[in-house]
Amino acid sequence: MRQRDEAQPGDEHPSATELTAREEVLARAEIESSMLAARLRGREASLAAQRAALDERAAWIEGLAAGLQRWADKAEVALGDTLTGLGGGAAAQEADVDSYVQRSATLALARAAMVATREELMARRRSQQERREREVEALEAALVRADVRLTAREKLLAVALREVEAKAAATGMASVRPPALLVTPASEGTFSPADRIGRCRLRLGKTRLSRGAIEVDAASRTLLASVDASPQVGSTVELEGEAEDGPLALPVIVRRVLPAGAEGQHAVVLAPSGWSQQDWRRLERLVVAL
């Protein structure tokens, strides 16, 4: 029987859903392991402190017994068996907990080996995450640019629609809408390009944002905008809007700036600063209405 974790010829790659589920299981296991390790370190630290206290008590007994012996010797007093078991390292031996518990040297070596393995694994994991992050960033930038291109074509389509309407009116066909003007299922329930133009406005600082130049992800509390001028990372800028329900002014923090591509626009990752749920809803409605 072949092992489940061994790759075999012809095996299909796991799906993104399966990988996510396995990563969540691993994340929980890693958290539990880290918590257990932290608890063990805490208990070991407490035991070390208790052991130090025992060593101090043993040293006090040994010191006092030695002092009494010196006094007796000087005073020529015969103590007999009075100090038996109190000096000469007897108290220190009693405080030596290693004599009660057999500690494995192999366990200490195994712990050191595990630390080294975890360090190597963490370095490899971080390298993989950095490559994955670069791919995500490239995809984010590509999506922004693709959306910008589609928005430009929507505007061209709006111009074409107006031209067709004008020609239809000139030929006496104004009462019969040509097939080019019919609403397709993909655009049902949204503003047509002609309807959107001029309805609402949105700006990031002094940069005008079109619908395709901003993406709102309320779940991750993140915004992604495409702008010509690159803002400074860490700065706070105003996301200002003019919507049908009134003006909107929301502060956002610039978290990351992706370099401009062939179109010369920068992809900017923004984080909200002090927004309410109503602010999120108003912005989402405004973006849809752009």
N, C-alpha and C positions, 0 to 999 in steps of 0.2 A: 504494500500500500504506500503510495507516494505521500510525502509530507505536504501539508497544506501550504506551508510558507515557502516551499521550493518552487521556483518558476520552472514550468515545463513548456516544451515547444508547443505552440498552438494555443496556449492559454491567453485569454483575453485580458486586457488591462482592466483593473478595477475602475468602477465608475466614480465620478466625483462624489456622489451621495454615499457610496460605500467608504471611500477614503475619509470623508467628513465624519462618518459614524465611528470609524476606527480611531481617528485622531481624537475625537471626544472621549472615547474610552481610555485611550492612552493619557490624555490630559488629566482625567480624573484619577487614574492610577498614579501618575506622577505627583499630583497634589497630595494624595494619600501617603505616598512614599516619603515625600518631603516633610509632611506633618509628622510622620512617625520618626523620621530621622531627627527632626527638631526636638520632639519629645525626649528621644533617647539622649541627645546632647544635653538637654536641660537636666535630666536625671543624673547623667554622668557628672555634670558640673556641680550639682548639689552633693553628690557623693564625694567628689574631690574636696569640697569645702568641709564636709563632715570629717573626712579623713585628716585634713590639715588640723582641724580642731583636736582630734584624738592625738595626733603627733605632738601638739603643743602641750596637752595634758600629761602625756607620757614624759616629755622633756622636763616638765615642771617637777614631776615625781622623782625622776632620776636626779635632777639638780638638787632638790631638797634632801634626798637620801644621801647624796654625796657630801653635801654640806654638813649633815649630822654626823657622818662618819669622820670627816675631818675634825669636827669639834670634839668628838669622843676620843680620837687619837691624840689630840693635843691635851685634852684634859685627863688622859690616861684612864678613861672610863670604859669598862668592858661591856660591850653591847650584846654580846652573845649572838643569838639568832633574831635580835630585834629588827634588823634591817634586811632580813632574808627575803628575797623576792622583790625588793623595792629599788635596788640599784643594780649596777653592773649590766645594764641593758635589758633587765627583765621587763620593766614597764614598756619600753620601746617594742619589745617582742610582742607583748599583749596588744599593742596598738597596730601591729602589722596585720592588716586584713588579708593580705595575700596568703597568709598561712592558713586562713579559714576557707578561702575560695580559690580554687584552681583556675587561674586565668590562662587563656590560650594565646600563645604567641602567634600561632597561625591565624587567629582571628584578627589580630592587629595588622599582620601582613596582608590579609585579605581586604581589610578596610582600606589600607593604602593603595592596593591594586585597584579597588573599586573607584576610589577617588580619581586615580590616573585615567581609568577607562571613561569615567563620566566627563572628565575634562576634555579628552579626545573626542568623545561623542558630541559634547556641546560645541566644540569648535567646528566639527563637520556639520552639525545641525544649523549653526549660525551661517555658515557658508552657503548651505542650501537655501536658507530663508532669504539671504541677501539676493541670490539669483532669482528666487521666486518674487521678491519685492520688485526687482528691476522689470520682470515680465509684467507684473500687475501695473506698474507705473507706465510702461509702454502701452499697455492695453487701455489704460485710462486716457492717456493722451490721444491714442488713435480714435477712441470713441468720441472724444470731444471734437476732434477734427472732422470725423465722419458726420457728426451731428451738424456742425457748422456748414459743411458742404450741402447737406440735405436742406438746411434752412435757406441757403442761397438759391437752391433750385425751387423751393417753395415760393420764394419771392418772384423768381422768373415765371413760375406757373401762374402766380397771381396776375402778373402783367399780361401773360398770354390769355388768361381767362377774360380780362377786361377787353382785350383786342377782339376776341371772338364775340363777346357780347356786343361790342360796338358794330362789328360787321353784321351780326345777326339783326341788330336794330336797323342798319342801313338797308338791308335787303328785305325788310318787312317781316322778319321771322322773330321779332321780339317776344311774341306770345307763345312761341314754340321753342323751348330750350333745346339746343343741339346736344348730341350725346357727350360732347367734350365738357359740358357744364354739369353733367349728372354727378351726384355725390357717390363716390365709391365706398364700399363697406369699410375700407381701411381708414377713411376720414370721417365716418359717421360719429356724431357725438363730440366733435371738436370744432374749433373755429377754422374756417377755411383761411388760406393765406391772405385773401383779400379782406376778410373780416378782421384778421388780427392786426394788420398794418395800421398803426396810428391809435390803437385802442389804449395800450398801456406802455409804460416805460420802466426800465430798470437800469441802474448804473452801479458800478463798483468804483467808488471814488469818482473820477472824471471819465471813466470808460463806459460807454454805452454797451449794454449786454442785450443780445437778441435771444430768442428762445433756445436756439441751438448752442448758445455760448455759455449756458449755465445748466448744471445738473444738481438737483436737490435730493439728498438721501437722508430723510428724517430718522430712519432706523439707526444709522451709524453716526448721526449728528454731524454730517459732513456735507460741504458744498464743493463743487468742482466747476471752475469758470475758465473760459478761454479769452485771453486779453492780449492786446498788442504790446502794452507797456508792462514790464515785469515789476510788481511791487516788492518791497523788502520783506524777507522772511522774518516773522516775529512781530511785524507791525500790525496795528489795528486800523482798519479802514471802514468806511461806511458803505453799506449796501442800501442804496436809496431807490425807492420805487414810487411810481405814480399810478395807482390802481383806481378802479371804479369806486371802491369804498374809501378812498382817501389816500394821503401820502403814507409812505412806509420808510422808516430809517432804522436800520439794524446794524450794530457794530459786529464785525467779523475779524478774526485773527488769522493772519497769513501763516499757515503751517508749512507749506512746501510749494516750491515753484519748479515746474518741469520745464526744461529748456525748449525754446521755440523750434518747431520743425520746419518743413519745407514751406508751409504757409506763413511762417513768421509770427505765429501766435504762441503765447506761453499758456500752459495749463497750470492753474493755480488751485491748490487745495486749501479750503477755508474752513474755519471752525467758528461756530456761533459764540457770542459772548453775552450771556445774560438774557437769552431769549425765553419767551413764554411759549406755551403750546399754541396760543392764538397767533403769535408771530410766525410760527412755522406754517400754520394753516393759511394765513394771509399770503405768505411768500409763495407757497405751493400754488395757490389760486392765481397769483400774479404771473408766475412762470408759465402756467398753462395758457393764460390769456395773452401772452406776448405775441 
